[in-house]
Amino acid sequence: MDLAEAQRLWEPEPGWLNTASYGLPPRPAWDALQAALADWRVGRTSWEGWGAASERSRAIFAELIGVSAADVTLNATVSALLAPVASALPSGAVVLAPEIEFTSNLFPWLAQADRGVRVRTVPAPRLADAIDAGTHLVAFSLVQSADGSVAPYDEIVAAARRHGALVVVDASQACGWLPFDALAADAVVVAAYKWLMAPRGAAFGYLAPALRERLIPSAAGWSAGREVSESYYGPPLRLADDARRFDTSPAWFSWVGAAPALDILRRVGVAAVQRYDVGLANRFLAGLGRPPGNSAIVSVDLPDAADRLAAANIRAAVRAGRLRASFHLYTTVDDVDRAVAALTR
């Protein structure tokens, strides 16, 4: 599927520059969700078809980031995906993270303080240099939510490996537009309702096999069973041998919408999406007289920016006191130019 063909699958109201808050569903995802809701309303079908959408989503996500589906676990939120990793840290462990990091990738580590786990934060540009022999785990966002800055992923991973530290990456603001080597990390977590354009309630985790051996699947239920259809009642514990043992019961309708959205990204290709999204972001920056960047998320400090955009019916966000605009497949050149005109008028 080429980019132009894909873009015909959206009909957004002009002016949506806020994918970093939530992505818009393509028509196949919306239609699949409406059909499932209609069936649910009248009891037309059983749930197994909805459940199968989670397995389709797992397979496509694994393909998108270049890992085995057997190493992907499904959950509802990033923080829930990180909970077993945080619980497995040894008492007294040191976690290194950026000073400005989304709390879904901070609170799970901070919640271990009663075991002596300590979170040390440094400015994001210094993260790789701050990893030392006392660092047990480095946690960071591949793309920062606040300002769209792209982390020097390879440098951070290399520094962590030199010191034997685990690498945990929140790719929620990257996956879907930024290609990266997921296999280089020990864990990659992604909330799918942003750049993957799924309904909220779907989240993915890549867990490297060596890391999984350290973890306890404390939230396991029937969907984590070795044979799901034989895991509804009674002991003994009989969990899947792969990452599925960390699954939580699927929020059916979230996955019904996720699978078609992910499939469109797979068919277009993340590299093509990156060129388009970053191209629009740089058009926006050029219109404001700013140098180009390498992110689909732009952060600028302009007086009354949010009010100016709101008056022009352009929806963006304010984060860390600055205007944050974000651009994806359904964003148009006209959206960008209207935003620039509103901010420079």
Stockholm file with secondary structure:
# STOCKHOLM 1.0

chainA/1-345         MDLAEAQRLWEPEPGWLNTASYGLPPRPAWDALQAALADWRVGRTSWEGWGAASERSRAIFAELIGVSAADVTLNATVSALLAPVASALPSGAVVLAPEIEFTSNLFPWLAQADRGVRVRTVPAPRLADAIDAGTHLVAFSLVQSADGSVAPYDEIVAAARRHGALVVVDASQACGWLPFDALAADAVVVAAYKWLMAPRGAAFGYLAPALRERLIPSAAGWSAGREVSESYYGPPLRLADDARRFDTSPAWFSWVGAAPALDILRRVGVAAVQRYDVGLANRFLAGLGRPPGNSAIVSVDLPDAADRLAAANIRAAVRAGRLRASFHLYTTVDDVDRAVAALTR
#=GR chainA/1-345 SS CCHHHHHTTCCCCTTBCCTTTCCCCCHHHHHHHHHHHHHHHHTCSCSHHHHHHHHHHHHHHHHHHTCCGGGEEEESCHHHHHHHHHHTSCTTCEEEEESSCCGGGTHHHHTTGGGTCEEEEECGGGHHHHCCTTCSEEEEESBCTTTCCBCCHHHHHHHHHHTTCEEEEECTTTTTTCCCCGGGSSEEEEETTSTTCCCTTCEEEEECHHHHTTCCCTTCCGGGBSSGGGCSSCCSCCBCSSGGGGCCCCCHHHHHHHHHHHHHHHHHCHHHHHHHHHHHHHHHHHHTTCCCCSCSEEEECCTTHHHHHHHTTCBCEEETTEEEEECCTTCCHHHHHHHHHHHHC
#=GC SS_cons         CCHHHHHTTCCCCTTBCCTTTCCCCCHHHHHHHHHHHHHHHHTCSCSHHHHHHHHHHHHHHHHHHTCCGGGEEEESCHHHHHHHHHHTSCTTCEEEEESSCCGGGTHHHHTTGGGTCEEEEECGGGHHHHCCTTCSEEEEESBCTTTCCBCCHHHHHHHHHHTTCEEEEECTTTTTTCCCCGGGSSEEEEETTSTTCCCTTCEEEEECHHHHTTCCCTTCCGGGBSSGGGCSSCCSCCBCSSGGGGCCCCCHHHHHHHHHHHHHHHHHCHHHHHHHHHHHHHHHHHHTTCCCCSCSEEEECCTTHHHHHHHTTCBCEEETTEEEEECCTTCCHHHHHHHHHHHHC
//
